[in-house]
Amino acid sequence: MKVTRDGAMQGARAQGRQPAQTLRRLPRGTCARTSTETMGGGMWRGRDRTRFVALFAAPAAWVRGIRPYAIVAALVIAAASAASALAAPTCEELAPDSPRYQAKMDELAERAKLSDNAWNRYHESLVSALCTGKRARADKLVDQGFVTVAESERIAAVLDRAYTPKRRSEAGNRYGAAKGRFVEMGACSACADNIAQFYARKPASRCGKLARRALGGDAVAREKLAAFPDWCRWTYETPTASSAPSSSNN
């Protein structure tokens, strides 16, 4: 007796059993809509799986269509751009006639962690001295207190120049210690710099003697220094390094 599929299913239901699922052979290349797979904790049908695979198949085919040398060229350009962005300012870029001088000095100040990321003419002089190998000039800027030891070391590191400042001379130490005291007495920063130069380097001068008296506690001397008399204006070696108008060092 021939039993049809529908008859077998009806007989199974009559006996209280679950009818067995029959499989149909599908044409080659089609995806069974009833097949299920577990992925990422969820169930999804074959049609959805096909769409998911197709989503990544298109970019993969696009990448396969790119010539290898194009990929290498793109990577090289990207690496060069990143290296350029990370590169520190060079002495060539910090030359006074460089078209990007201002921007590169700003970058140097930031990398060297100068106060407020700002630079002045003394920092410029130090950069010039380090780039041209004039170590004695650099030492003098540090010794005279125009640039601190820490600043000189950080600037040299940014420029990739080996530099260790010499120990400050006795006059240099006197200058550094006195300048702050004169500011506390009421002298402006530039005025205190001038007075400290006399005190440290020409102690026998009129201004040097007045400064020594002020540091010793003479109230009248302090008032005179705070007023910054003309004979306390120091003559600096170069006009660009002057903190005040030049005059005779009497």
DAZI-V771243 format. One record per residue. N is the residue number from 1. RES is the residue in three letters. D_CENTER is the distance of its C-alpha to the mean C-alpha in Angstrom with 2 decimals. Layout:
N;RES;D_CENTER
N;RES;D_CENTER
This chain:
1;MET;90.25
2;LYS;87.10
3;VAL;84.54
4;THR;82.12
5;ARG;78.49
6;ASP;79.17
7;GLY;82.20
8;ALA;80.26
9;MET;77.63
10;GLN;80.35
11;GLY;82.15
12;ALA;79.05
13;ARG;78.45
14;ALA;82.15
15;GLN;81.79
16;GLY;78.69
17;ARG;76.37
18;GLN;73.09
19;PRO;73.81
20;ALA;72.01
21;GLN;69.34
22;THR;70.30
23;LEU;67.86
24;ARG;68.11
25;ARG;67.10
26;LEU;64.66
27;PRO;64.34
28;ARG;61.87
29;GLY;58.36
30;THR;58.65
31;CYS;56.74
32;ALA;58.88
33;ARG;58.14
34;THR;59.47
35;SER;57.39
36;THR;54.77
37;GLU;51.84
38;THR;49.70
39;MET;45.94
40;GLY;43.23
41;GLY;45.99
42;GLY;47.75
43;MET;50.65
44;TRP;50.34
45;ARG;52.87
46;GLY;52.99
47;ARG;52.49
48;ASP;49.20
49;ARG;48.15
50;THR;48.95
51;ARG;46.79
52;PHE;43.87
53;VAL;44.17
54;ALA;44.51
55;LEU;41.25
56;PHE;39.33
57;ALA;41.82
58;ALA;40.93
59;PRO;37.18
60;ALA;38.24
61;ALA;40.81
62;TRP;38.32
63;VAL;35.92
64;ARG;38.98
65;GLY;39.76
66;ILE;36.52
67;ARG;36.94
68;PRO;34.95
69;TYR;33.56
70;ALA;32.08
71;ILE;30.10
72;VAL;28.90
73;ALA;27.93
74;ALA;25.91
75;LEU;24.01
76;VAL;23.36
77;ILE;22.07
78;ALA;19.70
79;ALA;18.39
80;ALA;18.04
81;SER;16.13
82;ALA;13.59
83;ALA;13.36
84;SER;13.04
85;ALA;10.07
86;LEU;8.23
87;ALA;10.00
88;ALA;9.00
89;PRO;11.33
90;THR;14.84
91;CYS;17.77
92;GLU;19.57
93;GLU;17.04
94;LEU;17.09
95;ALA;20.87
96;PRO;22.54
97;ASP;24.24
98;SER;21.24
99;PRO;21.29
100;ARG;17.53
101;TYR;17.50
102;GLN;16.52
103;ALA;13.60
104;LYS;12.29
105;MET;13.02
106;ASP;11.08
107;GLU;7.93
108;LEU;9.13
109;ALA;9.81
110;GLU;6.51
111;ARG;5.19
112;ALA;8.78
113;LYS;8.97
114;LEU;12.07
115;SER;14.42
116;ASP;13.76
117;ASN;10.89
118;ALA;14.08
119;TRP;15.65
120;ASN;19.37
121;ARG;21.97
122;TYR;21.85
123;HIS;18.24
124;GLU;19.41
125;SER;22.38
126;LEU;20.45
127;VAL;18.32
128;SER;21.70
129;ALA;23.38
130;LEU;20.98
131;CYS;20.97
132;THR;24.76
133;GLY;25.49
134;LYS;27.05
135;ARG;26.29
136;ALA;29.15
137;ARG;27.62
138;ALA;24.31
139;ASP;26.42
140;LYS;28.38
141;LEU;25.46
142;VAL;24.50
143;ASP;28.17
144;GLN;28.97
145;GLY;26.21
146;PHE;24.38
147;VAL;21.15
148;THR;20.77
149;VAL;20.83
150;ALA;17.56
151;GLU;15.82
152;SER;17.59
153;GLU;16.60
154;ARG;12.84
155;ILE;13.18
156;ALA;15.46
157;ALA;13.21
158;VAL;10.52
159;LEU;13.69
160;ASP;15.15
161;ARG;18.17
162;ALA;20.37
163;TYR;21.15
164;THR;22.81
165;PRO;24.13
166;LYS;27.86
167;ARG;29.37
168;ARG;30.01
169;SER;33.62
170;GLU;36.03
171;ALA;35.65
172;GLY;31.85
173;ASN;32.21
174;ARG;34.86
175;TYR;32.70
176;GLY;29.76
177;ALA;32.16
178;ALA;34.22
179;LYS;31.70
180;GLY;30.76
181;ARG;34.48
182;PHE;35.32
183;VAL;32.77
184;GLU;34.47
185;MET;37.78
186;GLY;36.78
187;ALA;35.57
188;CYS;32.62
189;SER;29.46
190;ALA;30.39
191;CYS;34.01
192;ALA;33.20
193;ASP;31.31
194;ASN;34.46
195;ILE;36.79
196;ALA;34.84
197;GLN;35.10
198;PHE;38.87
199;TYR;39.12
200;ALA;37.28
201;ARG;38.52
202;LYS;41.79
203;PRO;43.18
204;ALA;46.71
205;SER;45.92
206;ARG;47.04
207;CYS;43.56
208;GLY;42.85
209;LYS;46.05
210;LEU;45.32
211;ALA;41.90
212;ARG;43.58
213;ARG;46.14
214;ALA;43.55
215;LEU;41.71
216;GLY;45.15
217;GLY;45.69
218;ASP;47.72
219;ALA;47.31
220;VAL;48.70
221;ALA;46.26
222;ARG;43.35
223;GLU;44.61
224;LYS;44.96
225;LEU;41.43
226;ALA;40.01
227;ALA;41.96
228;PHE;40.30
229;PRO;43.36
230;ASP;43.19
231;TRP;44.09
232;CYS;40.84
233;ARG;38.72
234;TRP;37.19
235;THR;37.27
236;TYR;33.98
237;GLU;34.04
238;THR;32.35
239;PRO;32.36
240;THR;28.58
241;ALA;28.17
242;SER;30.76
243;SER;30.16
244;ALA;33.62
245;PRO;36.52
246;SER;38.08
247;SER;41.53
248;SER;43.70
249;ASN;42.66
250;ASN;46.00
